[in-house]
Amino acid sequence: MITERAPIWLGFAAATELFVELDPARVRYDLALERGTEAVLARYRFRPGVLLGVEL
């Protein structure tokens, strides 16, 4: 995880965070239907991300 802050104005700061999530097992949510099952949500095991925000 990499975090950076930059002062903006009167105690406010812009914040950026880069991160990576890695699940040891694949997570999958299925819906049971009459004809079988259907995947509703299947998360990726490797998920990079970026958070942007303003801090006080």
Biopython code that builds the backbone (N, CA, C, O; Angstrom):
import numpy as np
from Bio.PDB.StructureBuilder import StructureBuilder

atoms = [
    (1, "MET", "N", (0.839, -1.159, 0.000)),
    (1, "MET", "CA", (0.000, 0.000, 0.000)),
    (1, "MET", "C", (0.894, 1.234, 0.000)),
    (1, "MET", "O", (1.833, 1.332, 0.790)),
    (2, "ILE", "N", (0.596, 2.166, -0.884)),
    (2, "ILE", "CA", (1.339, 3.416, -0.987)),
    (2, "ILE", "C", (0.367, 4.555, -0.726)),
    (2, "ILE", "O", (-0.679, 4.641, -1.369)),
    (3, "THR", "N", (0.708, 5.435, 0.220)),
    (3, "THR", "CA", (-0.169, 6.551, 0.569)),
    (3, "THR", "C", (0.588, 7.860, 0.414)),
    (3, "THR", "O", (1.735, 7.975, 0.845)),
    (4, "GLU", "N", (-0.050, 8.837, -0.196)),
    (4, "GLU", "CA", (0.528, 10.168, -0.366)),
    (4, "GLU", "C", (-0.480, 11.221, 0.074)),
    (4, "GLU", "O", (-1.679, 11.071, -0.159)),
    (5, "ARG", "N", (0.009, 12.296, 0.715)),
    (5, "ARG", "CA", (-0.836, 13.418, 1.124)),
    (5, "ARG", "C", (-0.193, 14.699, 0.624)),
    (5, "ARG", "O", (1.031, 14.830, 0.619)),
    (6, "ALA", "N", (-1.030, 15.651, 0.200)),
    (6, "ALA", "CA", (-0.551, 16.962, -0.239)),
    (6, "ALA", "C", (-1.442, 18.032, 0.377)),
    (6, "ALA", "O", (-2.655, 18.013, 0.168)),
    (7, "PRO", "N", (-0.863, 18.968, 1.134)),
    (7, "PRO", "CA", (-1.665, 20.035, 1.721)),
    (7, "PRO", "C", (-2.347, 20.872, 0.635)),
    (7, "PRO", "O", (-1.752, 21.166, -0.402)),
    (8, "ILE", "N", (-3.616, 21.255, 0.892)),
    (8, "ILE", "CA", (-4.354, 22.057, -0.076)),
    (8, "ILE", "C", (-4.572, 23.466, 0.472)),
    (8, "ILE", "O", (-4.107, 24.453, -0.098)),
    (9, "TRP", "N", (-5.311, 23.535, 1.623)),
    (9, "TRP", "CA", (-5.703, 24.848, 2.130)),
    (9, "TRP", "C", (-6.247, 24.708, 3.538)),
    (9, "TRP", "O", (-7.116, 23.866, 3.766)),
    (10, "LEU", "N", (-5.779, 25.488, 4.480)),
    (10, "LEU", "CA", (-6.273, 25.571, 5.860)),
    (10, "LEU", "C", (-6.539, 24.215, 6.527)),
    (10, "LEU", "O", (-7.632, 23.979, 7.040)),
    (11, "GLY", "N", (-5.574, 23.357, 6.520)),
    (11, "GLY", "CA", (-5.713, 22.062, 7.178)),
    (11, "GLY", "C", (-6.301, 20.960, 6.312)),
    (11, "GLY", "O", (-6.325, 19.802, 6.730)),
    (12, "PHE", "N", (-6.771, 21.284, 5.130)),
    (12, "PHE", "CA", (-7.278, 20.273, 4.201)),
    (12, "PHE", "C", (-6.113, 19.695, 3.414)),
    (12, "PHE", "O", (-5.154, 20.395, 3.089)),
    (13, "ALA", "N", (-6.211, 18.422, 3.117)),
    (13, "ALA", "CA", (-5.161, 17.757, 2.344)),
    (13, "ALA", "C", (-5.793, 16.789, 1.345)),
    (13, "ALA", "O", (-6.806, 16.155, 1.640)),
    (14, "ALA", "N", (-5.195, 16.682, 0.180)),
    (14, "ALA", "CA", (-5.609, 15.676, -0.803)),
    (14, "ALA", "C", (-4.859, 14.390, -0.486)),
    (14, "ALA", "O", (-3.668, 14.420, -0.175)),
    (15, "ALA", "N", (-5.547, 13.275, -0.564)),
    (15, "ALA", "CA", (-4.925, 11.986, -0.243)),
    (15, "ALA", "C", (-5.128, 11.009, -1.392)),
    (15, "ALA", "O", (-6.195, 10.962, -2.005)),
    (16, "THR", "N", (-4.108, 10.245, -1.669)),
    (16, "THR", "CA", (-4.145, 9.207, -2.696)),
    (16, "THR", "C", (-3.559, 7.935, -2.097)),
    (16, "THR", "O", (-2.543, 7.977, -1.404)),
    (17, "GLU", "N", (-4.201, 6.816, -2.365)),
    (17, "GLU", "CA", (-3.708, 5.536, -1.858)),
    (17, "GLU", "C", (-3.799, 4.498, -2.968)),
    (17, "GLU", "O", (-4.863, 4.298, -3.555)),
    (18, "LEU", "N", (-2.689, 3.844, -3.252)),
    (18, "LEU", "CA", (-2.647, 2.729, -4.206)),
    (18, "LEU", "C", (-2.583, 1.439, -3.398)),
    (18, "LEU", "O", (-1.827, 1.346, -2.432)),
    (19, "PHE", "N", (-3.370, 0.449, -3.789)),
    (19, "PHE", "CA", (-3.368, -0.799, -3.029)),
    (19, "PHE", "C", (-3.626, -1.986, -3.945)),
    (19, "PHE", "O", (-4.063, -1.840, -5.086)),
    (20, "VAL", "N", (-3.341, -3.159, -3.407)),
    (20, "VAL", "CA", (-3.583, -4.422, -4.103)),
    (20, "VAL", "C", (-4.190, -5.387, -3.101)),
    (20, "VAL", "O", (-3.678, -5.540, -1.993)),
    (21, "GLU", "N", (-5.284, -6.041, -3.487)),
    (21, "GLU", "CA", (-5.898, -7.081, -2.660)),
    (21, "GLU", "C", (-5.713, -8.416, -3.361)),
    (21, "GLU", "O", (-5.826, -8.510, -4.583)),
    (22, "LEU", "N", (-5.430, -9.432, -2.585)),
    (22, "LEU", "CA", (-5.255, -10.775, -3.128)),
    (22, "LEU", "C", (-5.984, -11.749, -2.219)),
    (22, "LEU", "O", (-5.631, -11.895, -1.049)),
    (23, "ASP", "N", (-6.999, -12.416, -2.753)),
    (23, "ASP", "CA", (-7.737, -13.426, -1.990)),
    (23, "ASP", "C", (-7.092, -14.788, -2.207)),
    (23, "ASP", "O", (-6.757, -15.133, -3.340)),
    (24, "PRO", "N", (-6.910, -15.573, -1.141)),
    (24, "PRO", "CA", (-6.324, -16.904, -1.299)),
    (24, "PRO", "C", (-7.254, -17.868, -2.039)),
    (24, "PRO", "O", (-6.788, -18.834, -2.644)),
    (25, "ALA", "N", (-8.550, -17.614, -1.996)),
    (25, "ALA", "CA", (-9.513, -18.484, -2.681)),
    (25, "ALA", "C", (-10.467, -17.624, -3.513)),
    (25, "ALA", "O", (-10.745, -16.479, -3.158)),
    (26, "ARG", "N", (-10.950, -18.165, -4.586)),
    (26, "ARG", "CA", (-11.892, -17.433, -5.436)),
    (26, "ARG", "C", (-13.255, -17.380, -4.737)),
    (26, "ARG", "O", (-13.772, -18.406, -4.296)),
    (27, "VAL", "N", (-13.833, -16.175, -4.640)),
    (27, "VAL", "CA", (-15.133, -15.983, -4.012)),
    (27, "VAL", "C", (-16.172, -15.842, -5.108)),
    (27, "VAL", "O", (-15.996, -15.071, -6.052)),
    (28, "ARG", "N", (-17.255, -16.592, -4.974)),
    (28, "ARG", "CA", (-18.294, -16.581, -6.002)),
    (28, "ARG", "C", (-19.652, -16.758, -5.336)),
    (28, "ARG", "O", (-19.828, -17.625, -4.481)),
    (29, "TYR", "N", (-20.607, -15.928, -5.735)),
    (29, "TYR", "CA", (-21.966, -16.015, -5.204)),
    (29, "TYR", "C", (-22.888, -16.479, -6.321)),
    (29, "TYR", "O", (-22.954, -15.852, -7.378)),
    (30, "ASP", "N", (-23.598, -17.578, -6.089)),
    (30, "ASP", "CA", (-24.476, -18.166, -7.094)),
    (30, "ASP", "C", (-25.936, -18.034, -6.678)),
    (30, "ASP", "O", (-26.262, -17.972, -5.492)),
    (31, "LEU", "N", (-26.789, -17.992, -7.668)),
    (31, "LEU", "CA", (-28.232, -17.945, -7.465)),
    (31, "LEU", "C", (-28.808, -19.277, -7.927)),
    (31, "LEU", "O", (-28.566, -19.698, -9.058)),
    (32, "ALA", "N", (-29.572, -19.945, -7.057)),
    (32, "ALA", "CA", (-30.175, -21.233, -7.407)),
    (32, "ALA", "C", (-31.455, -20.981, -8.204)),
    (32, "ALA", "O", (-32.377, -20.324, -7.721)),
    (33, "LEU", "N", (-31.502, -21.504, -9.412)),
    (33, "LEU", "CA", (-32.666, -21.380, -10.282)),
    (33, "LEU", "C", (-33.229, -22.761, -10.569)),
    (33, "LEU", "O", (-32.604, -23.770, -10.244)),
    (34, "GLU", "N", (-34.400, -22.810, -11.173)),
    (34, "GLU", "CA", (-35.000, -24.111, -11.527)),
    (34, "GLU", "C", (-34.122, -24.886, -12.502)),
    (34, "GLU", "O", (-34.041, -26.112, -12.428)),
    (35, "ARG", "N", (-33.473, -24.182, -13.404)),
    (35, "ARG", "CA", (-32.657, -24.845, -14.433)),
    (35, "ARG", "C", (-31.196, -25.036, -14.023)),
    (35, "ARG", "O", (-30.379, -25.483, -14.827)),
    (36, "GLY", "N", (-30.869, -24.701, -12.778)),
    (36, "GLY", "CA", (-29.494, -24.854, -12.299)),
    (36, "GLY", "C", (-29.061, -23.639, -11.504)),
    (36, "GLY", "O", (-29.877, -22.999, -10.840)),
    (37, "THR", "N", (-27.781, -23.323, -11.570)),
    (37, "THR", "CA", (-27.262, -22.156, -10.851)),
    (37, "THR", "C", (-26.707, -21.140, -11.832)),
    (37, "THR", "O", (-26.294, -21.480, -12.940)),
    (38, "GLU", "N", (-26.708, -19.890, -11.401)),
    (38, "GLU", "CA", (-26.164, -18.809, -12.217)),
    (38, "GLU", "C", (-25.320, -17.915, -11.314)),
    (38, "GLU", "O", (-25.739, -17.559, -10.213)),
    (39, "ALA", "N", (-24.136, -17.558, -11.787)),
    (39, "ALA", "CA", (-23.251, -16.708, -10.995)),
    (39, "ALA", "C", (-23.826, -15.296, -10.923)),
    (39, "ALA", "O", (-24.110, -14.675, -11.947)),
    (40, "VAL", "N", (-23.992, -14.801, -9.701)),
    (40, "VAL", "CA", (-24.486, -13.441, -9.491)),
    (40, "VAL", "C", (-23.301, -12.489, -9.353)),
    (40, "VAL", "O", (-23.297, -11.397, -9.922)),
    (41, "LEU", "N", (-22.305, -12.916, -8.595)),
    (41, "LEU", "CA", (-21.117, -12.102, -8.383)),
    (41, "LEU", "C", (-19.918, -13.027, -8.257)),
    (41, "LEU", "O", (-19.924, -13.960, -7.454)),
    (42, "ALA", "N", (-18.898, -12.765, -9.049)),
    (42, "ALA", "CA", (-17.650, -13.522, -8.970)),
    (42, "ALA", "C", (-16.515, -12.509, -8.870)),
    (42, "ALA", "O", (-16.202, -11.818, -9.840)),
    (43, "ARG", "N", (-15.904, -12.426, -7.693)),
    (43, "ARG", "CA", (-14.832, -11.463, -7.479)),
    (43, "ARG", "C", (-13.524, -11.990, -8.043)),
    (43, "ARG", "O", (-13.263, -13.193, -8.038)),
    (44, "TYR", "N", (-12.712, -11.068, -8.527)),
    (44, "TYR", "CA", (-11.379, -11.439, -8.994)),
    (44, "TYR", "C", (-10.491, -11.714, -7.786)),
    (44, "TYR", "O", (-10.663, -11.090, -6.739)),
    (45, "ARG", "N", (-9.549, -12.633, -7.917)),
    (45, "ARG", "CA", (-8.634, -12.942, -6.815)),
    (45, "ARG", "C", (-7.612, -11.827, -6.631)),
    (45, "ARG", "O", (-7.210, -11.545, -5.502)),
    (46, "PHE", "N", (-7.188, -11.193, -7.709)),
    (46, "PHE", "CA", (-6.202, -10.119, -7.672)),
    (46, "PHE", "C", (-6.912, -8.822, -8.060)),
    (46, "PHE", "O", (-7.418, -8.696, -9.175)),
    (47, "ARG", "N", (-6.947, -7.849, -7.126)),
    (47, "ARG", "CA", (-7.678, -6.608, -7.380)),
    (47, "ARG", "C", (-6.813, -5.398, -7.034)),
    (47, "ARG", "O", (-6.632, -5.095, -5.854)),
    (48, "PRO", "N", (-6.275, -4.701, -8.035)),
    (48, "PRO", "CA", (-5.579, -3.447, -7.763)),
    (48, "PRO", "C", (-6.606, -2.329, -7.594)),
    (48, "PRO", "O", (-7.721, -2.426, -8.106)),
    (49, "GLY", "N", (-6.236, -1.282, -6.887)),
    (49, "GLY", "CA", (-7.182, -0.186, -6.688)),
    (49, "GLY", "C", (-6.504, 1.128, -6.354)),
    (49, "GLY", "O", (-5.324, 1.175, -6.006)),
    (50, "VAL", "N", (-7.287, 2.201, -6.470)),
    (50, "VAL", "CA", (-6.834, 3.548, -6.146)),
    (50, "VAL", "C", (-7.926, 4.236, -5.344)),
    (50, "VAL", "O", (-9.094, 4.202, -5.732)),
    (51, "LEU", "N", (-7.560, 4.862, -4.225)),
    (51, "LEU", "CA", (-8.487, 5.665, -3.434)),
    (51, "LEU", "C", (-8.041, 7.119, -3.537)),
    (51, "LEU", "O", (-6.857, 7.423, -3.393)),
    (52, "LEU", "N", (-8.988, 8.011, -3.783)),
    (52, "LEU", "CA", (-8.725, 9.447, -3.812)),
    (52, "LEU", "C", (-9.633, 10.105, -2.792)),
    (52, "LEU", "O", (-10.799, 9.727, -2.671)),
    (53, "GLY", "N", (-9.124, 11.082, -2.055)),
    (53, "GLY", "CA", (-9.963, 11.715, -1.055)),
    (53, "GLY", "C", (-9.410, 13.033, -0.570)),
    (53, "GLY", "O", (-8.319, 13.458, -0.950)),
    (54, "VAL", "N", (-10.198, 13.672, 0.285)),
    (54, "VAL", "CA", (-9.814, 14.912, 0.939)),
    (54, "VAL", "C", (-9.853, 14.665, 2.436)),
    (54, "VAL", "O", (-10.836, 14.137, 2.956)),
    (55, "GLU", "N", (-8.786, 15.046, 3.133)),
    (55, "GLU", "CA", (-8.701, 14.854, 4.573)),
    (55, "GLU", "C", (-8.748, 16.194, 5.283)),
    (55, "GLU", "O", (-8.309, 17.217, 4.758)),
    (56, "LEU", "N", (-9.287, 16.161, 6.477)),
    (56, "LEU", "CA", (-9.320, 17.365, 7.329)),
    (56, "LEU", "C", (-8.189, 17.321, 8.331)),
    (56, "LEU", "O", (-8.043, 18.240, 9.137)),
]
sb = StructureBuilder()
sb.init_structure("model")
sb.init_model(0)
sb.init_chain("A")
sb.init_seg("    ")
for serial, (resi, resn, name, xyz) in enumerate(atoms, 1):
    if name == "N":
        sb.init_residue(resn, " ", resi, " ")
    sb.init_atom(name, np.array(xyz, "f"), 0.0, 1.0, " ", f" {name:<3s}", serial, name[0])
structure = sb.get_structure()
